[in-house]
Amino acid sequence: VGADSCKVGYCMSFDGSGDSVSFADNAAYESSVGQNGKMSFDAWIWLNSLGVVGSIAGKYDTTGNLRQWNFEYDTTNKFDLVVTDPTLTNYKVITSTNTLTANTWTHVAFVFDNSLSGTTNKIKLFKNGVQETGVESGSGTWTQMSDTAAYLMLGALNQSSPVQVTAGYLDEVHMY
């Protein structure tokens, strides 16, 4: 998309009808998963509308039990990070306390540090550079992020049949 619609230079545009950007599984996209794994992700997002579940980015494919993590926004207009084992038996969700606004550029980020104890210490969410007070939910006893062969997806889940599609823009996407 041209510079006139983007936050900085060019950006990715998603029309909400199933388009996405995908990257085949690669060790470079992993979080050094396991007992002391660490990972950060950030992006500028512009959402055309809210009130639906949409994926910003994730390695999360429900069609083959390849779930790992998904950074998403929900029906209450908040954003969250879902971390899970591949079968979704044990998972945790950390949800922001503040809501997103449609048709506005917002910088969102998460930091994952599995060397810390407690899910709300391991996962930190940020909106426009300010740390959110994360609200934890989930099921089972989740202890660490799994390593799966799922594609890294931007703007949707499930590489073969996209769901939770985003309608809007992603710009300046970084993953460390």
ZITA-V883502 format. One record per residue. N is the residue number from 1. RES is the residue in three letters. D_LAST is the distance of its C-alpha to the last C-alpha in Angstrom with 2 decimals. Layout:
# ZITA-V883502
N & RES & D_LAST
N & RES & D_LAST
This chain:
# ZITA-V883502
1 & VAL & 24.48
2 & GLY & 26.14
3 & ALA & 25.14
4 & ASP & 27.80
5 & SER & 25.99
6 & CYS & 22.40
7 & LYS & 20.66
8 & VAL & 19.68
9 & GLY & 21.26
10 & TYR & 20.89
11 & CYS & 19.18
12 & MET & 19.34
13 & SER & 22.50
14 & PHE & 23.30
15 & ASP & 26.96
16 & GLY & 26.68
17 & SER & 28.78
18 & GLY & 26.34
19 & ASP & 24.27
20 & SER & 20.56
21 & VAL & 17.94
22 & SER & 17.05
23 & PHE & 15.23
24 & ALA & 16.86
25 & ASP & 15.29
26 & ASN & 13.49
27 & ALA & 12.08
28 & ALA & 9.11
29 & TYR & 8.27
30 & GLU & 9.06
31 & SER & 7.87
32 & SER & 10.29
33 & VAL & 12.65
34 & GLY & 15.83
35 & GLN & 17.42
36 & ASN & 14.75
37 & GLY & 11.49
38 & LYS & 8.47
39 & MET & 5.59
40 & SER & 5.06
41 & PHE & 6.42
42 & ASP & 9.04
43 & ALA & 11.97
44 & TRP & 15.58
45 & ILE & 17.95
46 & TRP & 21.71
47 & LEU & 23.56
48 & ASN & 27.11
49 & SER & 28.39
50 & LEU & 27.61
51 & GLY & 29.40
52 & VAL & 27.78
53 & VAL & 24.79
54 & GLY & 22.10
55 & SER & 18.65
56 & ILE & 15.85
57 & ALA & 13.37
58 & GLY & 13.48
59 & LYS & 14.25
60 & TYR & 17.73
61 & ASP & 20.93
62 & THR & 24.15
63 & THR & 26.42
64 & GLY & 25.68
65 & ASN & 24.43
66 & LEU & 20.88
67 & ARG & 19.38
68 & GLN & 16.07
69 & TRP & 14.46
70 & ASN & 15.34
71 & PHE & 14.45
72 & GLU & 17.92
73 & TYR & 20.85
74 & ASP & 24.20
75 & THR & 27.93
76 & THR & 28.20
77 & ASN & 25.81
78 & LYS & 23.20
79 & PHE & 19.57
80 & ASP & 18.18
81 & LEU & 15.75
82 & VAL & 17.64
83 & VAL & 16.74
84 & THR & 19.41
85 & ASP & 21.05
86 & PRO & 21.85
87 & THR & 25.31
88 & LEU & 24.58
89 & THR & 27.00
90 & ASN & 24.75
91 & TYR & 22.24
92 & LYS & 21.13
93 & VAL & 20.48
94 & ILE & 19.42
95 & THR & 20.98
96 & SER & 21.03
97 & THR & 24.42
98 & ASN & 24.48
99 & THR & 25.02
100 & LEU & 23.66
101 & THR & 26.14
102 & ALA & 26.94
103 & ASN & 27.21
104 & THR & 25.12
105 & TRP & 21.75
106 & THR & 19.54
107 & HIS & 16.04
108 & VAL & 14.38
109 & ALA & 11.27
110 & PHE & 10.58
111 & VAL & 9.32
112 & PHE & 10.22
113 & ASP & 11.75
114 & ASN & 14.38
115 & SER & 16.07
116 & LEU & 17.74
117 & SER & 20.84
118 & GLY & 21.62
119 & THR & 19.58
120 & THR & 19.64
121 & ASN & 18.26
122 & LYS & 15.47
123 & ILE & 14.39
124 & LYS & 14.46
125 & LEU & 14.90
126 & PHE & 15.28
127 & LYS & 17.63
128 & ASN & 18.20
129 & GLY & 16.60
130 & VAL & 18.84
131 & GLN & 17.95
132 & GLU & 19.83
133 & THR & 22.15
134 & GLY & 20.91
135 & VAL & 23.74
136 & GLU & 23.44
137 & SER & 25.23
138 & GLY & 25.25
139 & SER & 27.35
140 & GLY & 27.85
141 & THR & 26.12
142 & TRP & 22.40
143 & THR & 20.85
144 & GLN & 17.58
145 & MET & 15.32
146 & SER & 17.00
147 & ASP & 15.91
148 & THR & 17.59
149 & ALA & 18.30
150 & ALA & 17.62
151 & TYR & 16.37
152 & LEU & 13.22
153 & MET & 15.28
154 & LEU & 15.20
155 & GLY & 18.40
156 & ALA & 20.00
157 & LEU & 20.12
158 & ASN & 21.97
159 & GLN & 21.71
160 & SER & 25.47
161 & SER & 26.80
162 & PRO & 24.50
163 & VAL & 25.04
164 & GLN & 23.71
165 & VAL & 23.49
166 & THR & 22.42
167 & ALA & 24.93
168 & GLY & 23.43
169 & TYR & 20.71
170 & LEU & 16.92
171 & ASP & 15.82
172 & GLU & 13.00
173 & VAL & 10.36
174 & HIS & 6.67
175 & MET & 3.79
176 & TYR & 0.00
